[in-house]
Amino acid sequence: MSLRRLFLCAAALSFVCVTAQAEVTNLKPHQAWSKVERGEAVLVDVRTPAEWQQTGVPREAKRVTLNDPRGAAGFVAGVMKAVRGDNRVPVAVICRSGNRSARAAAILDKAGFKTVYNVTEGVVGKSAESGWAARGLPMVSCGACAAQN
């Protein structure tokens, strides 16, 4: 095989690999809640148990900490359990302010989840007017929360 042909094959293969991965879509909290209410996504709160206890969690959210002691593999396993083993179920990830959820969304995307949303403002938000709680979206108390995975 010529060097030129080998290069073209490698380029085509890398294009296929790159395009096979889904893109992460950013959502505002009210957009995520709308999807969750309609059954169009599973909401996953990736914060720590201490954070869940401090603020509560968005209603309907599955608690799967990004800080799993098994690392990214443990986190992905926890989310897989939350979606009953079906990586085609759309997942919306939320954290405190949107930073960890962006990282979590990238991990799930790389792990092969087909539809991943990042809730950009998180639960607390980055200002007084942003975030799930400040927007008045439903929260539940979580006094003795632990990760569900």
WOMOMO-V648205 format. One record per residue. N is the residue number from 1. RES is the residue in three letters. PHI is phi in degrees with one decimal (NA if undefined). D_CENTER is the distance of its C-alpha to the mean C-alpha in Angstrom with 1 decimal. Layout:
N:RES:PHI:D_CENTER ; N:RES:PHI:D_CENTER
This chain:
1:MET:NA:43.2 ; 2:SER:-71.4:43.8 ; 3:LEU:-61.5:41.6 ; 4:ARG:-63.7:40.8 ; 5:ARG:-65.3:39.8 ; 6:LEU:-62.0:37.6 ; 7:PHE:-62.0:35.9 ; 8:LEU:-63.7:35.3 ; 9:CYS:-64.5:33.8 ; 10:ALA:-64.5:31.5 ; 11:ALA:-63.8:30.4 ; 12:ALA:-64.1:29.8 ; 13:LEU:-64.4:27.9 ; 14:SER:-66.4:25.6 ; 15:PHE:-63.7:25.1 ; 16:VAL:-63.6:24.1 ; 17:CYS:-65.3:21.6 ; 18:VAL:-68.3:20.0 ; 19:THR:-77.5:19.9 ; 20:ALA:-72.1:18.6 ; 21:GLN:-79.8:15.1 ; 22:ALA:-74.4:13.0 ; 23:GLU:-94.1:12.1 ; 24:VAL:-82.6:8.9 ; 25:THR:-107.1:10.1 ; 26:ASN:-84.6:10.2 ; 27:LEU:-130.0:10.9 ; 28:LYS:-78.5:13.1 ; 29:PRO:-53.4:12.8 ; 30:HIS:-66.5:15.6 ; 31:GLN:-69.0:14.2 ; 32:ALA:-64.3:11.1 ; 33:TRP:-60.9:13.6 ; 34:SER:-60.4:15.9 ; 35:LYS:-64.7:13.6 ; 36:VAL:-64.8:13.0 ; 37:GLU:-58.9:16.8 ; 38:ARG:-84.4:17.8 ; 39:GLY:74.6:15.9 ; 40:GLU:-95.0:14.0 ; 41:ALA:-162.5:10.5 ; 42:VAL:-101.6:9.2 ; 43:LEU:-89.3:7.6 ; 44:VAL:-121.9:6.1 ; 45:ASP:-90.1:7.7 ; 46:VAL:-98.5:7.4 ; 47:ARG:-71.5:10.8 ; 48:THR:-88.2:14.1 ; 49:PRO:-55.2:16.5 ; 50:ALA:-62.9:18.9 ; 51:GLU:-67.6:16.6 ; 52:TRP:-60.6:16.0 ; 53:GLN:-66.1:19.8 ; 54:GLN:-67.3:20.6 ; 55:THR:-111.2:18.9 ; 56:GLY:85.8:17.9 ; 57:VAL:-129.4:14.6 ; 58:PRO:-58.1:13.7 ; 59:ARG:-57.7:15.7 ; 60:GLU:77.9:14.2 ; 61:ALA:-73.8:11.0 ; 62:LYS:-86.5:10.6 ; 63:ARG:-98.3:11.0 ; 64:VAL:-136.6:9.6 ; 65:THR:-65.9:10.5 ; 66:LEU:-70.5:9.4 ; 67:ASN:-86.4:13.2 ; 68:ASP:-56.9:14.1 ; 69:PRO:-61.2:17.8 ; 70:ARG:-89.4:17.4 ; 71:GLY:79.7:15.1 ; 72:ALA:-59.9:12.3 ; 73:ALA:-62.1:14.1 ; 74:GLY:-67.2:14.0 ; 75:PHE:-61.7:10.3 ; 76:VAL:-61.5:9.9 ; 77:ALA:-61.5:12.8 ; 78:GLY:-64.5:11.5 ; 79:VAL:-69.3:8.6 ; 80:MET:-58.8:11.5 ; 81:LYS:-64.7:13.6 ; 82:ALA:-64.6:11.5 ; 83:VAL:-103.8:11.9 ; 84:ARG:54.6:15.4 ; 85:GLY:79.3:15.3 ; 86:ASP:-110.9:14.5 ; 87:ASN:-73.4:12.0 ; 88:ARG:-86.8:13.3 ; 89:VAL:-69.8:11.7 ; 90:PRO:-62.9:9.3 ; 91:VAL:-122.4:5.9 ; 92:ALA:-112.7:4.8 ; 93:VAL:-104.1:2.8 ; 94:ILE:-135.5:6.2 ; 95:CYS:-132.1:8.7 ; 96:ARG:-75.1:12.4 ; 97:SER:-133.7:12.9 ; 98:GLY:111.0:10.1 ; 99:ASN:-79.4:11.0 ; 100:ARG:-65.0:9.0 ; 101:SER:-66.0:5.6 ; 102:ALA:-64.2:7.2 ; 103:ARG:-65.8:8.2 ; 104:ALA:-62.5:5.2 ; 105:ALA:-61.9:4.2 ; 106:ALA:-64.3:7.9 ; 107:ILE:-63.6:8.3 ; 108:LEU:-66.2:6.8 ; 109:ASP:-60.5:8.8 ; 110:LYS:-65.0:11.6 ; 111:ALA:-77.8:11.6 ; 112:GLY:103.8:12.4 ; 113:PHE:-65.3:9.8 ; 114:LYS:-78.8:11.7 ; 115:THR:-133.8:9.6 ; 116:VAL:-128.1:6.1 ; 117:TYR:-115.4:6.0 ; 118:ASN:-109.0:5.6 ; 119:VAL:-83.6:7.8 ; 120:THR:-64.2:10.3 ; 121:GLU:-89.0:12.7 ; 122:GLY:68.7:10.9 ; 123:VAL:-77.9:13.1 ; 124:VAL:-92.9:16.2 ; 125:GLY:85.9:16.0 ; 126:LYS:-109.9:18.1 ; 127:SER:-151.0:21.3 ; 128:ALA:-63.5:23.1 ; 129:GLU:-97.8:22.2 ; 130:SER:-118.0:18.5 ; 131:GLY:101.3:15.6 ; 132:TRP:-55.1:14.9 ; 133:ALA:-66.2:17.9 ; 134:ALA:-63.1:20.3 ; 135:ARG:-81.9:19.8 ; 136:GLY:76.5:21.0 ; 137:LEU:-76.2:18.1 ; 138:PRO:-65.3:18.5 ; 139:MET:-125.3:17.9 ; 140:VAL:-126.8:19.3 ; 141:SER:-66.1:21.1 ; 142:CYS:-143.5:19.9 ; 143:GLY:-58.4:23.1 ; 144:ALA:-122.4:22.7 ; 145:CYS:-65.6:19.0 ; 146:ALA:-139.8:18.0 ; 147:ALA:-60.8:14.9 ; 148:GLN:-86.7:15.0 ; 149:ASN:-86.5:14.5
